Amino acid sequence: MYYTGNQLYDNLKNIARKRGYTIKEVCQKIGMTPEGLKLAFINNSLKLFTAIELANLLGVKINEILMEKEISQATEKDADSKNQYKDKYYKALEEKDRIRDKFEELREKYERLYEKITKDTSGDKKS
């Protein structure tokens, strides 16, 4: 999933708020203005050093600022969903095989019954 610079900046503001900072205070501590930091996110020009400074200041990992944590959680959910569908698929295949075997069993019984009936009725005609 791709996040816009505005989304990443908003995520940073939320993280800062949870840590008791305003975005203005965060920017002062790293020597930037809020507008400059926002533009760095929007223009995809945020420097790695700045991202490290932000992460250290806020006590988080860089991937939380870049919302990669959410991406990995979404990937895990997708994998879980795929596994659920995979399990359902294999159960459906097993059920299909069971039904096919039951059908074959019933077909064989029908053929034996049909043979018995035709023998019995052909024997009645001969007498």
N, CA, C and O atoms as a MOPAC input file, in Angstrom:
PM7 MOZYME 1SCF
protein

 N      0.84200 1    -1.17100 1     0.00000 1
 C      0.00000 1     0.00000 1     0.00000 1
 C      0.88600 1     1.23200 1     0.00000 1
 O      1.91200 1     1.27700 1     0.67800 1
 N      0.47900 1     2.22200 1    -0.76300 1
 C      1.23800 1     3.46000 1    -0.87200 1
 C      0.57100 1     4.53300 1    -0.02400 1
 O     -0.64600 1     4.70800 1    -0.08200 1
 N      1.35800 1     5.24400 1     0.75400 1
 C      0.85000 1     6.33000 1     1.56800 1
 C      1.34700 1     7.65100 1     1.00400 1
 O      2.50000 1     7.76000 1     0.58500 1
 N      0.47900 1     8.65100 1     0.99600 1
 C      0.87400 1     9.97000 1     0.52500 1
 C      1.69400 1    10.66700 1     1.60800 1
 O      1.69500 1    10.26100 1     2.77000 1
 N      2.38800 1    11.72400 1     1.19800 1
 C      3.15800 1    12.50600 1     2.15100 1
 C      2.28000 1    13.09400 1     3.24300 1
 O      2.68600 1    13.16900 1     4.40200 1
 N      1.06900 1    13.51200 1     2.86900 1
 C      0.13600 1    14.05000 1     3.86900 1
 C     -0.24500 1    12.99400 1     4.89700 1
 O     -0.32200 1    13.28200 1     6.09200 1
 N     -0.48500 1    11.76300 1     4.43000 1
 C     -0.83100 1    10.68200 1     5.35700 1
 C      0.32500 1    10.39500 1     6.31200 1
 O      0.11200 1    10.19400 1     7.50800 1
 N      1.54300 1    10.37600 1     5.78200 1
 C      2.70600 1    10.11000 1     6.62900 1
 C      2.91800 1    11.24500 1     7.63300 1
 O      3.25200 1    11.00500 1     8.79400 1
 N      2.72300 1    12.46900 1     7.17900 1
 C      2.86400 1    13.62000 1     8.08400 1
 C      1.79900 1    13.55700 1     9.18100 1
 O      2.09800 1    13.78500 1    10.35300 1
 N      0.56700 1    13.25000 1     8.80300 1
 C     -0.50500 1    13.10800 1     9.80200 1
 C     -0.19700 1    11.98400 1    10.78700 1
 O     -0.47500 1    12.10400 1    11.98000 1
 N      0.37700 1    10.89300 1    10.28400 1
 C      0.77200 1     9.79300 1    11.16500 1
 C      1.82300 1    10.27400 1    12.16800 1
 O      1.75200 1     9.94700 1    13.35300 1
 N      2.78900 1    11.04400 1    11.69000 1
 C      3.81800 1    11.59500 1    12.57800 1
 C      3.18500 1    12.49300 1    13.63800 1
 O      3.55800 1    12.42500 1    14.80900 1
 N      2.22900 1    13.33500 1    13.23600 1
 C      1.55300 1    14.20400 1    14.20800 1
 C      0.82000 1    13.37700 1    15.26300 1
 O      0.83000 1    13.72700 1    16.44400 1
 N      0.19300 1    12.29800 1    14.84800 1
 C     -0.51000 1    11.42800 1    15.80300 1
 C      0.45800 1    10.77300 1    16.77900 1
 O      0.18700 1    10.69800 1    17.97800 1
 N      1.57600 1    10.30500 1    16.26700 1
 C      2.58300 1     9.68700 1    17.13900 1
 C      3.10100 1    10.71900 1    18.13400 1
 O      3.24500 1    10.42700 1    19.32200 1
 N      3.38400 1    11.93600 1    17.64100 1
 C      3.88900 1    13.00500 1    18.52000 1
 C      2.85700 1    13.32200 1    19.60300 1
 O      3.20500 1    13.47100 1    20.77500 1
 N      1.59300 1    13.42200 1    19.20700 1
 C      0.52900 1    13.72900 1    20.16300 1
 C      0.45500 1    12.66200 1    21.24900 1
 O      0.30000 1    12.97700 1    22.42900 1
 N      0.56500 1    11.40400 1    20.84600 1
 C      0.52300 1    10.30800 1    21.82100 1
 C      1.70100 1    10.36400 1    22.78800 1
 O      1.61700 1     9.88200 1    23.91800 1
 N      2.79800 1    10.95800 1    22.33000 1
 C      3.99000 1    11.06300 1    23.17700 1
 C      4.02800 1    12.38200 1    23.94800 1
 O      4.98500 1    12.66000 1    24.67000 1
 N      2.98500 1    13.18600 1    23.78800 1
 C      2.90600 1    14.44300 1    24.53900 1
 C      3.56400 1    15.63300 1    23.86900 1
 O      3.84500 1    16.63200 1    24.53200 1
 N      3.81700 1    15.55100 1    22.57200 1
 C      4.42700 1    16.65400 1    21.83100 1
 C      3.44200 1    17.22300 1    20.82200 1
 O      2.55800 1    16.52500 1    20.32500 1
 N      3.61600 1    18.50100 1    20.53300 1
 C      2.94200 1    19.07100 1    19.36800 1
 C      3.92100 1    18.92700 1    18.20400 1
 O      5.11600 1    18.71700 1    18.40900 1
 N      3.40800 1    19.04100 1    16.99900 1
 C      4.29900 1    18.93200 1    15.84100 1
 C      5.29000 1    20.09700 1    15.82700 1
 O      6.41900 1    19.95600 1    15.35900 1
 N      4.85300 1    21.25300 1    16.34800 1
 C      5.74400 1    22.42300 1    16.42000 1
 C      6.92600 1    22.12900 1    17.34200 1
 O      8.06600 1    22.45900 1    17.01500 1
 N      6.65700 1    21.50600 1    18.50100 1
 C      7.73700 1    21.16100 1    19.44300 1
 C      8.69800 1    20.14800 1    18.82400 1
 O      9.91500 1    20.25800 1    18.97800 1
 N      8.15000 1    19.18000 1    18.13500 1
 C      8.99200 1    18.17200 1    17.47800 1
 C      9.90500 1    18.84400 1    16.46900 1
 O     11.10700 1    18.58200 1    16.43300 1
 N      9.33000 1    19.70700 1    15.65600 1
 C     10.12000 1    20.39400 1    14.62900 1
 C     11.20900 1    21.27800 1    15.23400 1
 O     12.32700 1    21.32900 1    14.72000 1
 N     10.88400 1    21.97800 1    16.32800 1
 C     11.90000 1    22.80900 1    16.99600 1
 C     13.06600 1    21.95000 1    17.45900 1
 O     14.22200 1    22.35800 1    17.34000 1
 N     12.77200 1    20.75300 1    17.99000 1
 C     13.82900 1    19.89400 1    18.52200 1
 C     14.74100 1    19.34600 1    17.42400 1
 O     15.90500 1    19.03700 1    17.68100 1
 N     14.21800 1    19.22500 1    16.20300 1
 C     15.06600 1    18.71200 1    15.11400 1
 C     15.53200 1    19.82400 1    14.17900 1
 O     16.18100 1    19.55800 1    13.16700 1
 N     15.19400 1    21.09200 1    14.52500 1
 C     15.68700 1    22.23200 1    13.74800 1
 C     14.97500 1    22.45200 1    12.42900 1
 O     15.58800 1    22.89000 1    11.45600 1
 N     13.68100 1    22.15300 1    12.38700 1
 C     12.89300 1    22.37900 1    11.17100 1
 C     11.62400 1    23.12300 1    11.53400 1
 O     11.24600 1    23.21000 1    12.70300 1
 N     10.97600 1    23.65600 1    10.51600 1
 C      9.65200 1    24.24300 1    10.72100 1
 C      8.60700 1    23.17100 1    10.39300 1
 O      8.89300 1    22.23800 1     9.64400 1
 N      7.40200 1    23.30100 1    10.94900 1
 C      6.35400 1    22.34000 1    10.59600 1
 C      6.09200 1    22.30400 1     9.08600 1
 O      5.86500 1    21.24000 1     8.51000 1
 N      6.12800 1    23.47600 1     8.46200 1
 C      5.89500 1    23.53900 1     7.01800 1
 C      7.00800 1    22.81300 1     6.24200 1
 O      6.74500 1    22.09300 1     5.27900 1
 N      8.24300 1    23.02000 1     6.68100 1
 C      9.37800 1    22.37100 1     6.02400 1
 C      9.31700 1    20.85700 1     6.16600 1
 O      9.59900 1    20.12200 1     5.21900 1
 N      8.94700 1    20.39900 1     7.35300 1
 C      8.84000 1    18.95200 1     7.56900 1
 C      7.71300 1    18.36600 1     6.73200 1
 O      7.86500 1    17.30500 1     6.12700 1
 N      6.57700 1    19.06700 1     6.70100 1
 C      5.44600 1    18.59000 1     5.90300 1
 C      5.83700 1    18.50200 1     4.42400 1
 O      5.52000 1    17.51900 1     3.75400 1
 N      6.52500 1    19.52800 1     3.92000 1
 C      6.96900 1    19.50700 1     2.52200 1
 C      7.93800 1    18.36000 1     2.25000 1
 O      7.91300 1    17.75700 1     1.17700 1
 N      8.78900 1    18.06500 1     3.22700 1
 C      9.72600 1    16.94200 1     3.05500 1
 C      8.95800 1    15.63800 1     2.87900 1
 O      9.34100 1    14.79700 1     2.06500 1
 N      7.87900 1    15.46400 1     3.63300 1
 C      7.04800 1    14.26900 1     3.47500 1
 C      6.32500 1    14.28800 1     2.12900 1
 O      6.32200 1    13.29400 1     1.40200 1
 N      5.71400 1    15.42400 1     1.80600 1
 C      4.92600 1    15.52500 1     0.56600 1
 C      5.79800 1    15.32600 1    -0.66800 1
 O      5.38700 1    14.66600 1    -1.62300 1
 N      7.00700 1    15.89800 1    -0.64900 1
 C      7.91100 1    15.81000 1    -1.81400 1
 C      8.78100 1    14.55200 1    -1.80400 1
 O      9.66400 1    14.39300 1    -2.64700 1
 N      8.52700 1    13.67100 1    -0.85300 1
 C      9.34600 1    12.45100 1    -0.71800 1
 C     10.82700 1    12.78000 1    -0.60800 1
 O     11.67400 1    12.08600 1    -1.17000 1
 N     11.12700 1    13.84600 1     0.12300 1
 C     12.52800 1    14.25600 1     0.24800 1
 C     13.00400 1    14.23000 1     1.70200 1
 O     14.00200 1    14.86500 1     2.04500 1
 N     12.29000 1    13.49800 1     2.54800 1
 C     12.69500 1    13.38900 1     3.94900 1
 C     14.01000 1    12.62100 1     4.00600 1
 O     14.11900 1    11.52000 1     3.46800 1
 N     14.99800 1    13.20400 1     4.65600 1
 C     16.31200 1    12.55700 1     4.74200 1
 C     16.28900 1    11.46700 1     5.79800 1
 O     15.56500 1    11.56000 1     6.78800 1
 N     17.07300 1    10.45600 1     5.58000 1
 C     17.15700 1     9.33800 1     6.51600 1
 C     17.56900 1     9.83700 1     7.90100 1
 O     17.02200 1     9.39600 1     8.91200 1
 N     18.51600 1    10.74100 1     7.94200 1
 C     18.97300 1    11.27900 1     9.22800 1
 C     17.80900 1    11.94200 1     9.97800 1
 O     17.68100 1    11.79100 1    11.19300 1
 N     16.96900 1    12.67300 1     9.25000 1
 C     15.81900 1    13.33600 1     9.86900 1
 C     14.82200 1    12.30400 1    10.39400 1
 O     14.26800 1    12.45200 1    11.48300 1
 N     14.60900 1    11.27000 1     9.60700 1
 C     13.69600 1    10.20300 1    10.04200 1
 C     14.22300 1     9.52600 1    11.30100 1
 O     13.45200 1     9.20100 1    12.20400 1
 N     15.53400 1     9.31300 1    11.36100 1
 C     16.14700 1     8.71100 1    12.55800 1
 C     15.99800 1     9.64400 1    13.75600 1
 O     15.68300 1     9.19900 1    14.86000 1
 N     16.22400 1    10.93400 1    13.53400 1
 C     16.04500 1    11.91100 1    14.61300 1
 C     14.61300 1    11.88600 1    15.14800 1
 O     14.39000 1    11.88300 1    16.35900 1
 N     13.65100 1    11.86800 1    14.23000 1
 C     12.24300 1    11.83800 1    14.62900 1
 C     11.92800 1    10.58000 1    15.43600 1
 O     11.27700 1    10.63500 1    16.48000 1
 N     12.40300 1     9.45400 1    14.92800 1
 C     12.14100 1     8.18100 1    15.60900 1
 C     12.75200 1     8.17600 1    17.00600 1
 O     12.09900 1     7.76600 1    17.96600 1
 N     13.99700 1     8.62600 1    17.12700 1
 C     14.65800 1     8.66800 1    18.43500 1
 C     13.94900 1     9.61800 1    19.39300 1
 O     13.75100 1     9.29300 1    20.56400 1
 N     13.56900 1    10.78700 1    18.89600 1
 C     12.88700 1    11.77600 1    19.72200 1
 C     11.55500 1    11.23000 1    20.24800 1
 O     11.20400 1    11.43500 1    21.40900 1
 N     10.83200 1    10.54100 1    19.38900 1
 C      9.50300 1    10.04700 1    19.75800 1
 C      9.52800 1     8.65000 1    20.37400 1
 O      8.50000 1     8.14600 1    20.82600 1
 N     10.69800 1     8.03100 1    20.39100 1
 C     10.81900 1     6.69800 1    20.99300 1
 C     10.12600 1     5.60200 1    20.20300 1
 O      9.56700 1     4.66900 1    20.77900 1
 N     10.16500 1     5.71900 1    18.88000 1
 C      9.55600 1     4.69900 1    18.02300 1
 C     10.57500 1     4.26400 1    16.97600 1
 O     11.64300 1     4.86200 1    16.84300 1
 N     10.23500 1     3.23300 1    16.25100 1
 C     11.08100 1     2.80300 1    15.13500 1
 C     10.69300 1     3.59400 1    13.89700 1
 O      9.56900 1     4.08400 1    13.78900 1
 N     11.62000 1     3.71500 1    12.97500 1
 C     11.35400 1     4.47800 1    11.75200 1
 C     10.15300 1     3.90400 1    11.00400 1
 O      9.35200 1     4.65000 1    10.44200 1
 N     10.03100 1     2.57800 1    10.99800 1
 C      8.92800 1     1.98400 1    10.23800 1
 C      7.56300 1     2.39100 1    10.77200 1
 O      6.58500 1     2.37900 1    10.02500 1
 N      7.47600 1     2.75600 1    12.06100 1
 C      6.19700 1     3.23800 1    12.59500 1
 C      5.86600 1     4.61100 1    12.03500 1
 O      4.70400 1     4.91500 1    11.76600 1
 N      6.88000 1     5.43300 1    11.86000 1
 C      6.66200 1     6.75500 1    11.26700 1
 C      6.24300 1     6.59400 1     9.80600 1
 O      5.38800 1     7.33000 1     9.31500 1
 N      6.84200 1     5.64100 1     9.12500 1
 C      6.54700 1     5.42000 1     7.70800 1
 C      5.36600 1     4.47300 1     7.49300 1
 O      5.06500 1     4.08700 1     6.36400 1
 N      4.70200 1     4.10600 1     8.59100 1
 C      3.49000 1     3.29400 1     8.58800 1
 C      3.71300 1     1.88000 1     8.04000 1
 O      2.76400 1     1.23100 1     7.60200 1
 N      4.95400 1     1.40300 1     8.06300 1
 C      5.22900 1     0.05000 1     7.58700 1
 C      4.67800 1    -0.99400 1     8.54200 1
 O      4.40300 1    -2.12200 1     8.13300 1
 N      4.51500 1    -0.63700 1     9.80000 1
 C      3.94300 1    -1.56000 1    10.77300 1
 C      2.53700 1    -1.96000 1    10.32600 1
 O      2.17100 1    -3.13400 1    10.36700 1
 N      1.75500 1    -0.96200 1     9.90000 1
 C      0.40800 1    -1.24000 1     9.42200 1
 C      0.44100 1    -2.12300 1     8.18400 1
 O     -0.40700 1    -3.00000 1     8.01100 1
 N      1.42000 1    -1.88700 1     7.33100 1
 C      1.53400 1    -2.69100 1     6.12100 1
 C      1.81000 1    -4.14300 1     6.47300 1
 O      1.19300 1    -5.04700 1     5.91000 1
 N      2.73500 1    -4.37200 1     7.40400 1
 C      3.04900 1    -5.75700 1     7.76700 1
 C      1.85700 1    -6.41600 1     8.44300 1
 O      1.63200 1    -7.61200 1     8.25700 1
 N      1.08000 1    -5.65600 1     9.23200 1
 C     -0.11600 1    -6.22200 1     9.85100 1
 C     -1.14100 1    -6.57100 1     8.78900 1
 O     -1.79300 1    -7.61200 1     8.87200 1
 N     -1.29000 1    -5.70800 1     7.78800 1
 C     -2.22600 1    -5.99200 1     6.70100 1
 C     -1.77800 1    -7.22600 1     5.93200 1
 O     -2.60500 1    -8.04700 1     5.53500 1
 N     -0.47300 1    -7.36100 1     5.72300 1
 C      0.05400 1    -8.52500 1     5.01600 1
 C     -0.23000 1    -9.79200 1     5.80700 1
 O     -0.58300 1   -10.82000 1     5.23100 1
 N     -0.07700 1    -9.72100 1     7.12700 1
 C     -0.37600 1   -10.88400 1     7.96600 1
 C     -1.85500 1   -11.24700 1     7.87400 1
 O     -2.20200 1   -12.42600 1     7.80200 1
 N     -2.73400 1   -10.23000 1     7.87700 1
 C     -4.16700 1   -10.49700 1     7.74900 1
 C     -4.47700 1   -11.13600 1     6.41000 1
 O     -5.28100 1   -12.06400 1     6.32600 1
 N     -3.82900 1   -10.63100 1     5.34700 1
 C     -4.03400 1   -11.21300 1     4.02200 1
 C     -3.59600 1   -12.67100 1     4.00900 1
 O     -4.27100 1   -13.52500 1     3.43300 1
 N     -2.46100 1   -12.95200 1     4.64600 1
 C     -1.96600 1   -14.32400 1     4.69700 1
 C     -2.93600 1   -15.21500 1     5.47100 1
 O     -3.20100 1   -16.34800 1     5.07100 1
 N     -3.46400 1   -14.69500 1     6.58200 1
 C     -4.44600 1   -15.45900 1     7.35200 1
 C     -5.68200 1   -15.74800 1     6.50700 1
 O     -6.19900 1   -16.86500 1     6.51400 1
 N     -6.15200 1   -14.73600 1     5.78100 1
 C     -7.32200 1   -14.92400 1     4.92700 1
 C     -7.05000 1   -15.97000 1     3.85700 1
 O     -7.89600 1   -16.82000 1     3.57900 1
 N     -5.86800 1   -15.90200 1     3.25800 1
 C     -5.51200 1   -16.88200 1     2.22300 1
 C     -5.48100 1   -18.28600 1     2.81600 1
 O     -5.94200 1   -19.24300 1     2.19400 1
 N     -4.93000 1   -18.40200 1     4.03200 1
 C     -4.88500 1   -19.72200 1     4.67300 1
 C     -6.28000 1   -20.23500 1     4.97300 1
 O     -6.54800 1   -21.42800 1     4.83100 1
 N     -7.17700 1   -19.33900 1     5.39000 1
 C     -8.55700 1   -19.75200 1     5.65200 1
 C     -9.21400 1   -20.25400 1     4.37200 1
 O     -9.87800 1   -21.29000 1     4.37600 1
 N     -9.02900 1   -19.51700 1     3.27200 1
 C     -9.60600 1   -19.94300 1     2.00500 1
 C     -8.97400 1   -21.23900 1     1.52700 1
 O     -9.64800 1   -22.09800 1     0.95900 1
 N     -7.68400 1   -21.37200 1     1.75900 1
 C     -6.97900 1   -22.59600 1     1.37800 1
 C     -7.55700 1   -23.78500 1     2.14300 1
 O     -7.81300 1   -24.84000 1     1.56300 1
 N     -7.76000 1   -23.60500 1     3.45500 1
 C     -8.35200 1   -24.66900 1     4.27300 1
 C     -9.74900 1   -25.02100 1     3.78100 1
 O    -10.09600 1   -26.19700 1     3.66900 1
 N    -10.54900 1   -24.00300 1     3.49000 1
 C    -11.90300 1   -24.24100 1     2.99100 1
 C    -11.86800 1   -24.95700 1     1.64700 1
 O    -12.69200 1   -25.83300 1     1.38500 1
 N    -10.92800 1   -24.59000 1     0.80700 1
 C    -10.78100 1   -25.21800 1    -0.50900 1
 C    -10.48600 1   -26.70300 1    -0.35600 1
 O    -11.11700 1   -27.53300 1    -1.01000 1
 N     -9.52800 1   -27.04100 1     0.50700 1
 C     -9.17200 1   -28.44800 1     0.68600 1
 C    -10.30600 1   -29.23600 1     1.34300 1
 O    -10.51700 1   -30.40600 1     1.02400 1
 N    -11.02800 1   -28.60000 1     2.24900 1
 C    -12.18800 1   -29.26600 1     2.84800 1
 C    -13.25000 1   -29.51800 1     1.78100 1
 O    -13.88400 1   -30.57300 1     1.76600 1
 N    -13.43900 1   -28.55300 1     0.89800 1
 C    -14.41600 1   -28.71800 1    -0.18400 1
 C    -13.98900 1   -29.84600 1    -1.11600 1
 O    -14.83100 1   -30.61400 1    -1.58100 1
 N    -12.70200 1   -29.95300 1    -1.39200 1
 C    -12.21400 1   -31.06100 1    -2.23500 1
 C    -12.45800 1   -32.40800 1    -1.56300 1
 O    -12.86500 1   -33.37100 1    -2.21400 1
 N    -12.20900 1   -32.46800 1    -0.26700 1
 C    -12.45200 1   -33.70900 1     0.47400 1
 C    -13.93700 1   -34.06200 1     0.44000 1
 O    -14.29600 1   -35.22700 1     0.26400 1
 N    -14.79200 1   -33.07000 1     0.60700 1
 C    -16.23400 1   -33.28800 1     0.56700 1
 C    -16.66400 1   -33.76000 1    -0.82700 1
 O    -17.50700 1   -34.64700 1    -0.96100 1
 N    -16.08000 1   -33.16100 1    -1.84200 1
 C    -16.38600 1   -33.56700 1    -3.22500 1
 C    -16.01000 1   -35.03100 1    -3.43300 1
 O    -16.77600 1   -35.78900 1    -4.02700 1
 N    -14.85200 1   -35.42600 1    -2.95300 1
 C    -14.42100 1   -36.82600 1    -3.07600 1
 C    -15.35600 1   -37.76000 1    -2.30900 1
 O    -15.68300 1   -38.84800 1    -2.78100 1
 N    -15.78000 1   -37.32500 1    -1.12400 1
 C    -16.70000 1   -38.13800 1    -0.33500 1
 C    -18.03200 1   -38.31700 1    -1.06300 1
 O    -18.58600 1   -39.41600 1    -1.10500 1
 N    -18.52800 1   -37.23900 1    -1.62500 1
 C    -19.80300 1   -37.30900 1    -2.36300 1
 C    -19.64800 1   -38.18500 1    -3.60400 1
 O    -20.53300 1   -38.98000 1    -3.91900 1
 N    -18.52800 1   -38.04200 1    -4.30800 1
 C    -18.28700 1   -38.87500 1    -5.49900 1
 C    -18.24800 1   -40.35200 1    -5.11500 1
 O    -18.82800 1   -41.18800 1    -5.80700 1
 N    -17.56700 1   -40.67600 1    -4.01400 1
 C    -17.49800 1   -42.06900 1    -3.56300 1
 C    -18.88300 1   -42.58700 1    -3.18400 1
 O    -19.22800 1   -43.72500 1    -3.50300 1
 N    -19.66700 1   -41.77000 1    -2.51600 1
 C    -21.02600 1   -42.16300 1    -2.13700 1
 C    -21.88200 1   -42.36600 1    -3.38600 1
 O    -22.66200 1   -43.31600 1    -3.45400 1
 N    -21.74400 1   -41.49500 1    -4.35400 1
 C    -22.47800 1   -41.62300 1    -5.60600 1
 C    -22.11300 1   -42.93100 1    -6.30800 1
 O    -22.98200 1   -43.64500 1    -6.80700 1
 N    -20.82600 1   -43.22800 1    -6.33900 1
 C    -20.36700 1   -44.46600 1    -6.98400 1
 C    -20.93700 1   -45.68200 1    -6.25900 1
 O    -21.35700 1   -46.64900 1    -6.89400 1
 N    -20.95100 1   -45.63200 1    -4.95200 1
 C    -21.51000 1   -46.71900 1    -4.14800 1
 C    -23.00000 1   -46.90400 1    -4.46200 1
 O    -23.46400 1   -48.03000 1    -4.63800 1
 N    -23.73800 1   -45.80600 1    -4.53100 1
 C    -25.16900 1   -45.88400 1    -4.84800 1
 C    -25.40500 1   -46.38500 1    -6.28300 1
 O    -26.34000 1   -47.14500 1    -6.53600 1
 N    -24.56000 1   -45.95700 1    -7.20300 1
 C    -24.68400 1   -46.41300 1    -8.59500 1
 C    -24.49400 1   -47.91600 1    -8.68400 1
 O    -25.24100 1   -48.60000 1    -9.38400 1
 N    -23.48600 1   -48.43800 1    -7.96900 1
 C    -23.24200 1   -49.87900 1    -7.96800 1
 C    -24.42200 1   -50.63800 1    -7.35700 1
 O    -24.82000 1   -51.68500 1    -7.86900 1
 N    -24.97900 1   -50.11400 1    -6.26900 1
 C    -26.15500 1   -50.74600 1    -5.65500 1
 C    -27.32700 1   -50.75400 1    -6.63400 1
 O    -28.03500 1   -51.75400 1    -6.74900 1
 N    -27.53000 1   -49.64400 1    -7.33400 1
 C    -28.60500 1   -49.53200 1    -8.31200 1
 C    -28.42300 1   -50.56400 1    -9.41900 1
 O    -29.38100 1   -51.22600 1    -9.81900 1
 N    -27.18900 1   -50.70100 1    -9.91500 1
 C    -26.94000 1   -51.67300 1   -10.98300 1
 C    -27.21700 1   -53.10300 1   -10.51300 1
 O    -27.80400 1   -53.89500 1   -11.25000 1
 N    -26.79600 1   -53.43200 1    -9.28900 1
 C    -27.06200 1   -54.77300 1    -8.75900 1
 C    -28.56400 1   -55.00500 1    -8.59000 1
 O    -29.07400 1   -56.07700 1    -8.91500 1
 N    -29.25800 1   -54.00600 1    -8.08500 1
 C    -30.70000 1   -54.10300 1    -7.91400 1
 C    -31.39300 1   -54.24700 1    -9.27300 1
 O    -32.30700 1   -55.05800 1    -9.42200 1
 N    -30.96800 1   -53.47700 1   -10.23700 1
 C    -31.54000 1   -53.54200 1   -11.58100 1
 C    -31.34000 1   -54.92500 1   -12.18400 1
 O    -32.25600 1   -55.49600 1   -12.77700 1
 N    -30.11000 1   -55.46500 1   -12.02100 1
 C    -29.83600 1   -56.82100 1   -12.53200 1
 C    -30.73000 1   -57.85100 1   -11.84800 1
 O    -31.26900 1   -58.74100 1   -12.50600 1
 N    -30.88600 1   -57.73800 1   -10.55600 1
 C    -31.72200 1   -58.67000 1    -9.80400 1
 C    -33.17400 1   -58.59900 1   -10.28000 1
 O    -33.81700 1   -59.62800 1   -10.49100 1
 N    -33.69000 1   -57.35700 1   -10.45000 1
 C    -35.06700 1   -57.18400 1   -10.89500 1
 C    -35.25600 1   -57.74500 1   -12.29900 1
 O    -36.25100 1   -58.41900 1   -12.56600 1
 N    -34.31900 1   -57.47700 1   -13.19000 1
 C    -34.46600 1   -57.96800 1   -14.56700 1
 C    -34.34900 1   -59.48200 1   -14.62000 1
 O    -35.00500 1   -60.10900 1   -15.45100 1
 N    -33.53400 1   -60.09300 1   -13.76100 1
 C    -33.45200 1   -61.56000 1   -13.69700 1
 C    -34.76800 1   -62.13200 1   -13.19600 1
 O    -35.29900 1   -63.09900 1   -13.74300 1
 N    -35.29000 1   -61.49700 1   -12.11800 1
 C    -36.53900 1   -61.97900 1   -11.52200 1
 C    -37.70000 1   -61.85800 1   -12.51600 1
 O    -38.50600 1   -62.78300 1   -12.61900 1
 N    -37.80500 1   -60.76900 1   -13.23100 1
 C    -38.91100 1   -60.59400 1   -14.14700 1
 C    -38.73300 1   -61.43200 1   -15.40100 1
 O    -39.72800 1   -61.85600 1   -15.98700 1
 N    -37.52300 1   -61.68400 1   -15.82900 1
 C    -37.32100 1   -62.54900 1   -17.00000 1
 C    -37.57000 1   -63.99500 1   -16.62400 1
 O    -37.98500 1   -64.78500 1   -17.47300 1
 N    -37.32900 1   -64.36400 1   -15.37600 1
 C    -37.62200 1   -65.72300 1   -14.89500 1
 C    -39.12500 1   -65.94700 1   -14.80400 1
 O    -39.60400 1   -67.05300 1   -15.05200 1
 N    -39.86900 1   -64.90800 1   -14.45100 1
 C    -41.32900 1   -65.02500 1   -14.35300 1
 C    -41.94600 1   -65.24000 1   -15.73500 1
 O    -42.93700 1   -65.95900 1   -15.86200 1
 N    -41.38200 1   -64.63800 1   -16.75000 1
 C    -41.91900 1   -64.75500 1   -18.09600 1
 C    -41.69400 1   -66.15000 1   -18.66600 1
 O    -42.49500 1   -66.63500 1   -19.46400 1
 N    -40.60500 1   -66.79400 1   -18.25600 1
 C    -40.29600 1   -68.12300 1   -18.78700 1
 C    -41.24900 1   -69.17700 1   -18.24800 1
 O    -41.44700 1   -70.19700 1   -18.90800 1
 N    -41.83800 1   -68.98400 1   -17.10100 1
 C    -42.68300 1   -70.02300 1   -16.52700 1
 C    -44.06200 1   -70.04700 1   -17.08100 1
 O    -44.87500 1   -70.88000 1   -16.67800 1

